């Protein structure tokens, strides 16, 4: 199995294409975005292992980091990214006004 997501939705949220680690077929991608307030979000995603690591920094200091496993899907809801497992939504990442996280 693999993480279900729409690459165009993630492109809209991160405003750039992901960087592939190794061959594109390995399913290991890094998405990143830096805003004009000094915040940066980096998301490492292993599509086939169904894992994701999110790190948010402010002026190069770590503000938030988490590792999420058993991910079923990643969805764009308005201007936010929601990561889900089989049972529930786990985390919501906010991109507008200021990069932030809401644990669900």
SEZAKOL-844202 format. One record per residue: y, x, z of N, C-alpha, C in turn; residue in three letters; chain. Coordinates in steps of 0.001 Angstrom, whole numbers. Atoms other than C-alpha are relative to their C-alpha. Example, Ala and Ser with C-alpha at 12.3 -4.5 7.8 and 13.67 -1.06 7.14 Angstrom:
+---------+---------+---------+---------+---------+---------+---------+---------+---------+---------+--------+
!  nnorth !   neast !     nup ! canorth !  caeast !    caup !  cnorth !   ceast !     cup ! residuo ! cadena !
+---------+---------+---------+---------+---------+---------+---------+---------+---------+---------+--------+
!   -1190 !     890 !       0 !   -4500 !   12300 !    7800 !    1200 !     900 !       0 !     ALA !      A !
!   -1190 !    -820 !     -60 !   -1060 !   13670 !    7140 !    1090 !    -770 !     730 !     SER !      A !
+---------+---------+---------+---------+---------+---------+---------+---------+---------+---------+--------+
//
This chain:
+---------+---------+---------+---------+---------+---------+---------+---------+---------+---------+--------+
!  nnorth !   neast !     nup ! canorth !  caeast !    caup !  cnorth !   ceast !     cup ! residuo ! cadena !
+---------+---------+---------+---------+---------+---------+---------+---------+---------+---------+--------+
!   -1187 !     841 !       0 !       0 !       0 !       0 !    1250 !     886 !       0 !     UNK !      A !
!   -1264 !    -720 !      63 !    3648 !     947 !    -106 !    1121 !    -896 !     532 !     UNK !      A !
!   -1168 !     760 !    -443 !    7099 !    -116 !    1110 !     548 !    -777 !   -1189 !     UNK !      A !
!    -598 !     826 !    1052 !    8468 !   -3007 !    -936 !    1516 !      59 !     151 !     UNK !      A !
!   -1459 !     -70 !     -18 !   12123 !   -2506 !   -1839 !     511 !     -70 !   -1425 !     UNK !      A !
!    -654 !      56 !    1307 !   14554 !   -2966 !   -4694 !     899 !    1230 !    -101 !     UNK !      A !
!    -766 !   -1246 !      95 !   15886 !     423 !   -5795 !    1462 !    -248 !    -356 !     UNK !      A !
!   -1386 !     312 !     348 !   19029 !   -1229 !   -7208 !     791 !    -467 !    1225 !     UNK !      A !
!    -667 !     400 !   -1244 !   19823 !   -2795 !   -3816 !     360 !    1229 !     830 !     UNK !      A !
!    -299 !   -1221 !    -753 !   19564 !     607 !   -2135 !    1071 !     824 !    -703 !     UNK !      A !
!   -1045 !    -680 !     764 !   21683 !    2102 !   -4909 !    1367 !    -604 !     311 !     UNK !      A !
!   -1258 !     672 !    -355 !   24378 !    -501 !   -4139 !     463 !     387 !    1397 !     UNK !      A !
!    -369 !    -308 !   -1383 !   24293 !     249 !    -405 !     401 !    1463 !     181 !     UNK !      A !
!    -252 !   -1429 !    -193 !   24176 !    4049 !    -606 !     964 !     579 !   -1031 !     UNK !      A !
!    -969 !    -402 !    1034 !   26425 !    4270 !   -3703 !    -418 !    1250 !    -774 !     UNK !      A !
!     515 !   -1089 !     823 !   24235 !    6971 !   -5250 !   -1519 !     -75 !     -52 !     UNK !      A !
!    1452 !       2 !     167 !   20701 !    7622 !   -6399 !    -653 !     911 !    1033 !     UNK !      A !
!     685 !    -840 !    -984 !   18107 !    9097 !   -4055 !    -381 !    1355 !    -582 !     UNK !      A !
!     539 !   -1301 !     376 !   16917 !   12684 !   -4116 !   -1498 !     -77 !     241 !     UNK !      A !
!    1453 !       8 !    -133 !   13187 !   12970 !   -4735 !    -456 !    1351 !     532 !     UNK !      A !
!     561 !   -1229 !    -549 !   11297 !   15523 !   -2660 !   -1281 !     288 !    -772 !     UNK !      A !
!    1170 !    -313 !     819 !    8813 !   17218 !   -4948 !     -52 !    -897 !   -1219 !     UNK !      A !
!     188 !     876 !    1156 !    7377 !   15085 !   -7721 !     404 !   -1420 !     346 !     UNK !      A !
!    -408 !    1389 !    -196 !    8726 !   11571 !   -8143 !   -1180 !    -868 !     426 !     UNK !      A !
!    1194 !     784 !    -307 !    5154 !   10248 !   -7863 !    -421 !      85 !    1465 !     UNK !      A !
!     386 !    -122 !   -1408 !    4852 !   11441 !   -4244 !     613 !   -1094 !     852 !     UNK !      A !
!    -611 !    1105 !    -732 !    7156 !    8632 !   -3126 !     828 !     423 !    1197 !     UNK !      A !
!    -846 !    -481 !   -1091 !    9262 !   10783 !    -793 !    1428 !     116 !    -514 !     UNK !      A !
!   -1379 !      87 !     474 !   12957 !    9996 !   -1207 !     978 !     188 !    1144 !     UNK !      A !
!   -1088 !    -111 !    -966 !   16197 !   10830 !     577 !    1219 !    -705 !    -574 !     UNK !      A !
!   -1248 !     681 !     329 !   19151 !    8453 !     421 !    1048 !     474 !     997 !     UNK !      A !
!   -1058 !    -403 !    -927 !   22503 !    9492 !    1896 !    1335 !    -587 !    -431 !     UNK !      A !
!   -1347 !     517 !     242 !   26053 !    8237 !    2212 !     925 !     567 !    1064 !     UNK !      A !
!   -1030 !    -494 !    -920 !   29158 !    9764 !    3768 !    1235 !    -865 !    -215 !     UNK !      A !
!   -1197 !     833 !     153 !   32149 !    7525 !    4502 !    1267 !     812 !     265 !     UNK !      A !
!   -1281 !    -698 !    -161 !   35843 !    8398 !    4785 !     443 !     106 !    1457 !     UNK !      A !
!    -333 !     -72 !   -1426 !   35797 !    8113 !    8608 !    -772 !    1100 !     725 !     UNK !      A !
!     758 !   -1087 !    -613 !   33456 !   11049 !    9212 !   -1439 !    -350 !     332 !     UNK !      A !
!    1379 !     404 !    -247 !   30198 !    9076 !    9459 !    -860 !     319 !   -1215 !     UNK !      A !
!     957 !    -236 !    1076 !   27137 !    9982 !    7432 !   -1344 !    -592 !     405 !     UNK !      A !
!    1350 !     511 !    -229 !   23782 !    8242 !    7126 !    -936 !     674 !    -992 !     UNK !      A !
!    1038 !    -589 !     836 !   20661 !    9942 !    5811 !   -1293 !    -748 !     307 !     UNK !      A !
!    1262 !     710 !    -175 !   17451 !    8001 !    5239 !   -1077 !     696 !    -825 !     UNK !      A !
!    1187 !    -550 !     654 !   14179 !    9754 !    4458 !   -1036 !   -1107 !     -51 !     UNK !      A !
!     957 !    1086 !     165 !   11617 !    7334 !    3078 !   -1258 !     538 !    -673 !     UNK !      A !
!    1292 !    -318 !     602 !    7916 !    7949 !    2431 !    -637 !   -1333 !    -373 !     UNK !      A !
!     391 !    1326 !     475 !    6986 !    4946 !     330 !   -1477 !    -286 !     245 !     UNK !      A !
!    1440 !     246 !     -96 !    3199 !    5373 !     434 !    -533 !     104 !    1428 !     UNK !      A !
!     400 !     -71 !   -1413 !    2895 !    6335 !    4102 !     687 !   -1073 !     833 !     UNK !      A !
!    -718 !    1120 !    -627 !    5208 !    3398 !    4916 !     790 !     458 !    1232 !     UNK !      A !
!    -789 !    -581 !   -1085 !    7489 !    5569 !    7074 !    1434 !     214 !    -460 !     UNK !      A !
!   -1412 !    -191 !     292 !   11228 !    5976 !    7303 !     656 !     684 !    1199 !     UNK !      A !
!    -788 !    -641 !   -1055 !   13569 !    8224 !    9289 !    1467 !    -182 !    -352 !     UNK !      A !
!   -1431 !     227 !     207 !   17226 !    7294 !    9691 !     769 !     841 !    1004 !     UNK !      A !
!    -884 !    -780 !    -863 !   19890 !    9629 !   11074 !    1437 !    -334 !    -363 !     UNK !      A !
!   -1434 !     234 !     180 !   23547 !    8756 !   11564 !     734 !    1073 !     782 !     UNK !      A !
!    -811 !   -1020 !    -660 !   26048 !   11501 !   12336 !    1475 !    -362 !    -116 !     UNK !      A !
!   -1455 !     129 !      40 !   29745 !   11524 !   13133 !     563 !    1401 !     112 !     UNK !      A !
!    -551 !   -1348 !      78 !   31563 !   14709 !   12160 !   -1067 !    1044 !     349 !     UNK !      A !
!    1149 !    -898 !    -101 !   28185 !   16499 !   12000 !    -690 !     -18 !    1364 !     UNK !      A !
!     685 !     163 !   -1280 !   27150 !   15367 !   15519 !    -889 !   -1235 !     -90 !     UNK !      A !
!     941 !    1113 !     100 !   24070 !   13144 !   15762 !     389 !   -1121 !     950 !     UNK !      A !
!    -332 !    1197 !    -765 !   24922 !    9630 !   16921 !   -1255 !    -845 !     219 !     UNK !      A !
!    1190 !     848 !     -56 !   21613 !    7888 !   16182 !   -1069 !     601 !    -897 !     UNK !      A !
!    1130 !    -392 !     838 !   18177 !    8841 !   14924 !   -1215 !    -823 !     396 !     UNK !      A !
!    1223 !     741 !    -303 !   14920 !    6920 !   14659 !   -1034 !     227 !   -1092 !     UNK !      A !
!    1133 !     -48 !     918 !   11498 !    7089 !   13037 !    -678 !   -1358 !      54 !     UNK !      A !
!     612 !    1320 !      67 !    9978 !    3821 !   11875 !   -1269 !     117 !    -832 !     UNK !      A !
!    1273 !     -35 !     712 !    6346 !    3410 !   10836 !    -474 !   -1412 !    -311 !     UNK !      A !
!     592 !    1283 !     401 !    4301 !     602 !    9267 !    1023 !    -953 !    -598 !     UNK !      A !
!   -1034 !     812 !     640 !    7235 !    -642 !    7207 !    -622 !    -781 !   -1152 !     UNK !      A !
!     468 !     853 !    1098 !    6452 !   -3554 !    4910 !    1050 !    -112 !   -1095 !     UNK !      A !
!   -1042 !     206 !    1009 !    9828 !   -4017 !    3225 !    1357 !     464 !     508 !     UNK !      A !
!   -1402 !    -305 !    -266 !   13460 !   -2965 !    3034 !     807 !    -915 !    -904 !     UNK !      A !
!    -775 !     981 !     751 !   15956 !   -5636 !    1992 !    1490 !     196 !     210 !     UNK !      A !
!   -1460 !      37 !    -106 !   19670 !   -5821 !    1288 !     392 !   -1438 !     303 !     UNK !      A !
!    -522 !    1312 !    -369 !   21308 !   -8762 !    3061 !    1507 !     160 !     122 !     UNK !      A !
!   -1443 !    -209 !     109 !   24991 !   -8983 !    2143 !     260 !    1492 !    -167 !     UNK !      A !
!    -285 !   -1438 !      76 !   26267 !   -5443 !    2823 !    -777 !     768 !    1058 !     UNK !      A !
!     818 !    -620 !   -1035 !   23485 !   -4539 !    5255 !   -1420 !     228 !    -514 !     UNK !      A !
!    1385 !    -302 !     341 !   20012 !   -3036 !    4993 !    -869 !    -398 !    1186 !     UNK !      A !
!     905 !     448 !   -1054 !   17200 !   -4668 !    6977 !   -1387 !     571 !    -285 !     UNK !      A !
!    1333 !    -583 !     116 !   13908 !   -2856 !    7598 !    -966 !    -872 !     793 !     UNK !      A !
!     952 !     949 !    -584 !   10885 !   -5058 !    8324 !   -1408 !     579 !      68 !     UNK !      A !
!    1439 !    -247 !      -8 !    7299 !   -4634 !    9464 !    -684 !   -1349 !    -206 !     UNK !      A !
!     707 !    1261 !     255 !    4609 !   -7349 !    9237 !     489 !   -1135 !     890 !     UNK !      A !
!    -331 !    1034 !    -969 !    5755 !   -9203 !   12344 !    1468 !    -405 !      25 !     UNK !      A !
!   -1414 !     314 !    -230 !    9548 !   -8955 !   12353 !     915 !    1012 !    -686 !     UNK !      A !
!   -1026 !    -958 !     418 !   12770 !   -7300 !   11310 !     192 !     989 !    1139 !     UNK !      A !
!     -60 !   -1046 !   -1021 !   13111 !   -3996 !   13158 !    1421 !     494 !     230 !     UNK !      A !
!   -1317 !    -618 !    -108 !   16548 !   -2614 !   12402 !     887 !    -471 !   -1147 !     UNK !      A !
!    -995 !     352 !    1015 !   19718 !   -3550 !   10544 !    1017 !    1129 !     -49 !     UNK !      A !
!    -982 !   -1064 !     185 !   21956 !    -825 !    9117 !    1211 !    -597 !    -702 !     UNK !      A !
!   -1247 !     547 !     536 !   25585 !   -1761 !    8491 !     745 !    1090 !    -764 !     UNK !      A !
!    -656 !    -974 !     870 !   27507 !     -61 !    5694 !    1504 !    -226 !    -128 !     UNK !      A !
!   -1423 !     307 !     213 !   30913 !   -1790 !    5574 !     798 !     218 !    1284 !     UNK !      A !
!    -948 !    -320 !   -1077 !   33935 !    -985 !    7770 !    -359 !    1317 !     676 !     UNK !      A !
!     461 !   -1231 !    -638 !   31915 !    1657 !    9637 !   -1518 !     -13 !     -19 !     UNK !      A !
!    1461 !     -85 !      -4 !   28313 !    2850 !    9324 !    -486 !    -241 !    1421 !     UNK !      A !
!     522 !     316 !   -1323 !   26342 !    1408 !   12222 !   -1407 !    -554 !     -71 !     UNK !      A !
!    1379 !     458 !    -106 !   22962 !     186 !   13444 !     -82 !   -1120 !    1018 !     UNK !      A !
!     313 !    1059 !    -956 !   21715 !   -2965 !   15129 !   -1515 !     -66 !     118 !     UNK !      A !
!    1438 !     119 !    -234 !   18244 !   -2954 !   16703 !    -328 !   -1472 !     145 !     UNK !      A !
!     331 !    1433 !      11 !   16565 !   -6315 !   16153 !   -1236 !    -295 !     836 !     UNK !      A !
+---------+---------+---------+---------+---------+---------+---------+---------+---------+---------+--------+
//
